[in-house]
Amino acid sequence: MIVNAKDKKISECSDLPDVSDAVMKYLRPVSIGIVTTSNLGGLPNPVPTWFRTQASCQPFTAEQLEIKPEGQRSWKWSTIHTLTDMKLNNNDQIIFDGVKYKVMAKLDYSRFGYYEYHCIEGYIPDGEGI
């Protein structure tokens, strides 16, 4: 009997290609700051905690921006890929290559050795201690 992919549940399709070599060539060493805010004398005091990892950043295409409900605003969206040693969550505020971002979506490709994050640029206001 011939078994096709149509006969399998998605969770059973484990014969996907190993892309770890390609991912490692695509990423580069970077420092990413995860921003946490504490209360300092009644004022918010954002402080970044820096982590070294392998990552890359690319801007969204026009097509990707069109499908975002936030696209009518002047937000700049980017996709950030990191190794699995850098685990971020939605709403985390980060600094990548000196640019401030807020994580809006996380795609878990840890099975293939990386995470993909959709981020809004410039989310953290200037002059707040960073």
C-alpha positions, 0 to 999 in steps of 0.5 A: 500500500502506498502511503502519501503525506495526505494520509498522515496527520501533520504531527506525524510528518517528521521527515522534514529536512534538517536545515540547521547548517543553513540556519547557522550560515544565516545567523551571526553573533550578536548581543540582544538586550531584554528590557525589564522595567523597575520602579526607581523613586516612583518612575519607571526605570527600564534596564536591559540585560544583555545576552550573546547569541546567534541571530539575524534581522530582516525587515518585513516585505510589503506583502507581510505588512499588508496583512498586519492589522497594525499596518495602517500605523507607521510602525516598522516591522522586522523578523528576528531569527535566533538560536534556541538559547535565546527564548523571548516571549510576546510583549518582551522589549528588546534591543537588537543592534542598537534598535529598540523592538517589542516582540509581537509574535513568536514562531517556534521552530526549535525543532529545527534549532531556531525561533522566529520573532515578529517585532515592532521597531522603536516601541520603547520611548527614548529617554527612559533610561536606556 
